[in-house]
Amino acid sequence: MATDSTQYSNAYRAALVLPMLQRVCSKAGLDLVSRALQLYYLARSPDIPAWAKASIFAALGYLVVTPDAVPDITPVLGFVDDLAVLTSALAGLSGYVSPEIRAKVLLKLQEWFGGDVELPLENLPESKT
């Protein structure tokens, strides 16, 4: 069953993404939140082309929209579809994720999850040395 991504793009609202992520942090897990934050900060970057922003808005819109393929209230599996959509969008846009964006994500995750948050190496800002 094909999904019309414009439905989700139209649901995207920047003001809804961060508050929604804060609400689901404890349920969704670090991976989902990290990927969503990367896309959120990418969308705010002036260097991202319009086609990429459309993809980001569709993915984040899917996360925000309540009725989706697997209801988010479903134990364990509730956010699997959301994670898959975010991962797919991020895979296509990974070349645009700068060390600055990764640093912003890490700071936000530390703010929400605590200063001792550790991410896998691929999610950390690259060293400039």
Residue pairs with C-beta under 8 A, 6 or more apart in sequence:
5 54
5 55
5 58
6 58
7 61
7 65
8 57
8 58
8 59
8 61
8 62
8 65
9 54
9 57
9 58
9 61
10 61
11 61
11 64
11 65
12 57
12 58
12 60
12 61
12 64
13 64
14 40
14 43
14 44
16 64
17 36
17 40
17 60
17 63
17 64
18 40
20 63
20 64
21 33
21 36
21 37
21 40
21 112
22 112
24 32
24 33
24 72
24 79
25 33
25 112
25 113
27 72
27 78
27 79
28 79
28 82
28 83
29 79
30 109
30 113
30 117
30 119
31 83
32 79
32 82
32 83
32 86
33 109
33 112
34 105
34 109
34 119
34 123
35 83
35 86
35 87
35 90
36 60
36 63
36 86
37 104
37 105
37 108
37 109
38 90
38 97
38 101
38 102
38 105
39 56
39 59
39 60
39 86
39 89
39 90
39 93
40 60
41 101
41 104
41 105
42 48
42 52
42 56
42 93
42 96
42 97
42 101
43 53
43 56
43 57
43 60
45 96
45 98
45 101
47 96
48 56
48 93
48 96
52 93
52 96
55 89
55 92
55 93
56 89
56 93
58 89
59 85
59 86
59 88
59 89
59 90
60 86
62 68
62 82
62 85
63 82
63 85
63 86
66 72
68 81
68 82
69 81
70 77
70 78
70 79
70 80
70 81
71 78
72 78
72 79
72 82
90 97
99 125
99 126
99 128
100 125
102 123
102 124
102 125
102 126
103 125
105 123
106 117
106 119
106 123
106 124
106 125
109 117
109 119
110 117
